[in-house]
Amino acid sequence: MNQKEERRIKEYLDWYGIPHSSNGYSFLIDVIKAMVINGSTIKLQGIYEEIGEQCGITGACVSSSIRYALKQSKKGSEMKARAFIKDGVEYAKTGYFR
């Protein structure tokens, strides 16, 4: 992953108003990075489990933190996590999203 993609991920989360203080913010960065690097065909639950192992928590906690961060956001509250992450991957790669 290059610096431009990493910057775009953070821009995407900031545009939606995801609170930086939320655990979900860092988990979203990790999930989107993993999907950019490994391809967006990977199952989200597997990525959640992998991130959870690295942090000493379950994949369900990662998923819950992401959903909570989306609910706290200004614009992303109406989106499902899967759609939000998919759009984040697209933005990281191209600089555009729907």
C-alpha positions as CSV (number, residue, x, y, z in Angstrom):
1,M,0.0,0.0,0.0
2,N,1.4,3.4,-0.9
3,Q,1.1,6.7,1.0
4,K,-1.5,8.1,-1.4
5,E,-3.9,5.2,-0.6
6,E,-3.3,5.5,3.1
7,R,-4.0,9.2,2.9
8,R,-7.2,8.6,0.9
9,I,-8.5,6.1,3.6
10,K,-8.1,8.8,6.3
11,E,-9.7,11.4,4.0
12,Y,-12.6,9.1,3.4
13,L,-13.2,8.5,7.1
14,D,-12.8,12.2,7.9
15,W,-15.3,13.1,5.1
16,Y,-17.9,10.9,6.8
17,G,-17.0,12.3,10.2
18,I,-15.9,9.1,11.8
19,P,-14.6,10.1,15.3
20,H,-10.8,9.6,15.6
21,S,-11.3,8.7,19.2
22,S,-13.4,5.7,18.3
23,N,-11.8,2.2,18.2
24,G,-13.8,1.7,15.1
25,Y,-11.8,4.4,13.3
26,S,-8.6,2.5,13.6
27,F,-10.3,-0.8,12.8
28,L,-11.8,0.7,9.7
29,I,-8.4,1.9,8.6
30,D,-7.0,-1.7,9.1
31,V,-9.9,-3.4,7.4
32,I,-9.8,-1.1,4.3
33,K,-6.0,-1.4,4.1
34,A,-6.3,-5.2,4.2
35,M,-8.9,-5.2,1.5
36,V,-6.8,-2.9,-0.7
37,I,-3.8,-5.0,-0.3
38,N,-5.4,-8.4,-0.5
39,G,-8.3,-7.7,-2.8
40,S,-11.8,-6.9,-2.0
41,T,-13.0,-10.4,-2.4
42,I,-11.8,-11.4,1.0
43,K,-14.6,-12.1,3.5
44,L,-15.0,-9.3,6.1
45,Q,-15.5,-11.7,9.0
46,G,-12.1,-13.2,8.3
47,I,-10.5,-9.8,8.3
48,Y,-12.3,-8.9,11.5
49,E,-11.0,-12.1,13.2
50,E,-7.4,-11.4,12.1
51,I,-7.5,-7.8,13.4
52,G,-9.2,-9.0,16.6
53,E,-6.4,-11.5,17.1
54,Q,-3.8,-8.8,16.7
55,C,-5.6,-6.6,19.3
56,G,-6.5,-9.4,21.7
57,I,-10.2,-9.2,21.1
58,T,-12.8,-11.1,19.1
59,G,-13.8,-10.4,15.5
60,A,-17.3,-9.6,16.9
61,C,-15.8,-6.8,18.9
62,V,-14.1,-5.4,15.9
63,S,-17.4,-5.5,13.9
64,S,-19.3,-3.9,16.8
65,S,-16.8,-1.1,17.1
66,I,-17.1,-0.4,13.4
67,R,-20.8,-0.3,13.5
68,Y,-20.8,2.0,16.5
69,A,-18.3,4.4,14.8
70,L,-20.6,4.6,11.8
71,K,-23.6,5.4,14.1
72,Q,-21.6,8.2,15.7
73,S,-20.5,9.7,12.3
74,K,-22.2,12.7,10.7
75,K,-22.9,11.1,7.3
76,G,-22.2,7.4,7.5
77,S,-24.8,6.5,10.1
78,E,-27.3,5.4,7.4
79,M,-24.8,3.0,5.7
80,K,-24.2,-0.6,6.4
81,A,-20.6,-1.4,7.3
82,R,-20.1,-3.6,4.3
83,A,-21.1,-0.9,1.9
84,F,-19.1,1.7,3.8
85,I,-16.0,-0.4,3.6
86,K,-16.5,-1.3,-0.1
87,D,-16.7,2.4,-0.9
88,G,-13.6,3.1,1.2
89,V,-11.7,0.5,-0.7
90,E,-12.8,2.1,-4.0
91,Y,-11.9,5.6,-2.8
92,A,-8.4,4.4,-1.6
93,K,-7.7,3.0,-5.0
94,T,-9.1,5.7,-7.2
95,G,-9.8,8.8,-5.2
96,Y,-13.5,8.6,-6.1
97,F,-16.6,7.1,-4.4
98,R,-20.3,7.2,-5.0
